[in-house]
Amino acid sequence: MNQTPIAPPLSAYQAKHVLWSVEGKVATITLNRPERKNPLTFDSYAELVVIFRALAADTEIKTVVVTGAGGNFCSGGDVFEIIAPLLDRDMAGLLEFTRMTGDLVKAMRACPQPIVAAVDGVCAGAGAILAMASDLRLGTARSRTAFLFTRVGLAGCDMGACAILPRIIGQGRASELLYTGRSMDGAEAERWGFLNRLVEPEALLEQATVLAKSLADGPTFAHAMTKRMLHQEWDMGVDQAIEAEAQAQAVCMQTRDFRRAYEAFAAKSRPVFEGN
């Protein structure tokens, strides 16, 4: 009888266009073209979509860190490898590209693992979208985040920005960034709530990893449920959201982690979660 082959775990995945590493329950994706401030290419876009889609089925990896090499996060789409070829595409070809880039955000939001972005230096265009689509963002004072699409003659509505960014920083602030394309430094990004907190550049990746590991050691089934509900409730009214959360919480109350927490509390000890 023919059997469907079992895909190897993502811990064994050999990335070609980004750096990929797994330590324990935490995976790290590093955009690695530091000489160009880590721009995205057609190939790196496609590989990131593959990775985040595969994470939905991976039971070993519990959190993900996304970062950039060489003191910058990501400068957006590569001007010569993406922007120039797009000038020669017809509408069908352009729509194929814009849907593909949107698929990356969909894959990031659909994967159950919390994603921590470590944002340093340039974080622009599609790079800003990658940070936006993450669940948590640590940054540095020297970071510069810009949704600069209008500066290249495009609309600010790229890869879900008009839907997601206002939910992070508010409609008025999002409107300013999307209309003007201006950059915000780390202090402003933290003050506006885009960055969760600032750390020193030399400690950024370490602190992002510490945060990711702390989440990975927590009740990861419950974290996945939290992420799912944060996403799904965008389209719900309050009454519908309350009912959806009642159902989600009842499911979580059936997990062993919920019992472990109670037993640890009763024993005056710290719970050890196992994600089930």
C-alpha positions, -999 to +999 in steps of 0.1 A: +000+000+000+013+034-009+018+058+019+023+096+018+059+103+027+064+121+060+080+155+055+112+160+075+110+183+105+117+220+099+147+217+122+163+199+094+153+224+067+181+237+045+172+273+035+187+287+003+178+324+004+176+332+041+195+319+072+175+294+091+184+279+125+166+261+152+177+259+189+155+239+211+119+251+205+129+285+189+136+290+152+155+320+139+151+335+104+178+359+094+176+380+063+211+378+051+222+403+025+239+428+048+257+446+020+223+458+006+206+461+040+188+428+036+164+434+007+139+408-003+140+390-037+114+369-055+133+338-042+134+350-006+097+360-006+088+325-019+110+307+006+096+327+035+061+317+024+072+281+024+087+283+058+058+300+075+032+277+059+053+247+070+054+260+106+016+254+109+023+217+108+054+217+129+049+204+165+085+210+177+090+247+170+071+268+194+083+304+186+101+322+158+125+351+157+129+372+126+159+394+123+184+409+098+221+407+094+246+435+097+228+460+119+197+464+096+164+446+095+152+448+059+153+475+033+122+462+014+120+447-021+153+447-040+152+477-064+171+459-091+159+423-086+122+431-080+113+466-088+130+468-122+115+435-135+081+446-124+082+475-148+080+450-177+051+429-164+015+431-176-014+434-151-017+396-147+020+394-139+018+423-114-012+408-097+006+375-094+034+393-076+013+414-052-008+383-043+024+364-036+037+391-013+004+391+005+006+354+009+036+359+031+016+380+056-012+355+055+013+327+062+028+346+091-006+353+106-018+318+101+012+300+116+004+292+153+038+302+167+042+337+181+067+356+159+092+380+175+108+406+152+142+420+162+142+454+145+175+473+141+186+499+116+166+501+083+131+486+084+114+499+053+088+490+028+082+452+028+106+451+057+083+472+077+055+449+067+074+419+080+078+436+113+041+446+113+030+411+106+050+397+135+033+393+169+059+412+190+086+436+180+118+445+199+138+474+185+166+498+190+168+536+193+186+537+159+160+517+141+141+536+113+108+521+102+091+535+071+061+523+051+075+542+021+053+529-007+039+564-016+075+576-021+078+553-050+045+561-065+025+533-049-004+533-025+001+527+012-023+497+010+004+470+006+004+435+020-024+443+045-009+475+059-043+494+059-059+466+079-031+457+103-011+488+111-041+508+124-048+480+148-013+484+162-008+521+164-043+536+157-060+549+126-046+585+127-010+575+132-012+548+106-027+572+081+002+596+087+028+569+080+010+554+050+003+588+033+037+604+039+060+574+038+082+591+065+103+571+089+099+568+126+128+563+149+129+537+176+117+561+204+087+572+184+080+536+173+080+525+209+059+555+220+033+548+193+032+511+203+047+497+171+077+485+191+070+467+223+103+479+238+138+492+230+170+475+238+206+482+230+217+471+195+243+446+208+216+430+230+188+430+205+189+394+191+197+380+225+167+397+241+144+387+213+156+351+217+151+353+255+115+365+249+109+338+223+123+311+246+101+323+275+070+320+252+083+286+240+085+274+276+049+286+283+015+271+275+021+270+238-013+255+229-028+285+247-004+309+229-015+295+196-052+299+206-045+335+216-029+343+182-058+327+164-084+347+183-065+379+180-066+374+142-102+361+139-118+387+161-109+415+138-141+406+118-163+401+149-186+423+169-182+423+206-209+398+214-196+374+188-161+378+201-171+371+236-188+339+225-158+329+204-135+335+234-158+315+257-155+285+233-117+290+229-111+292+266-132+261+273-110+242+249-079+254+267-094+243+300-093+208+287-055+209+282-031+192+306-012+225+309-043+240+326-042+212+351-005+215+355-008+252+364-034+244+390-014+216+406+017+238+406-002+266+423-016+242+449+020+229+455+034+264+456+057+256+428+063+269+392+043+251+365+062+233+338+042+236+306+044+210+278+020+226+252-007+200+255 
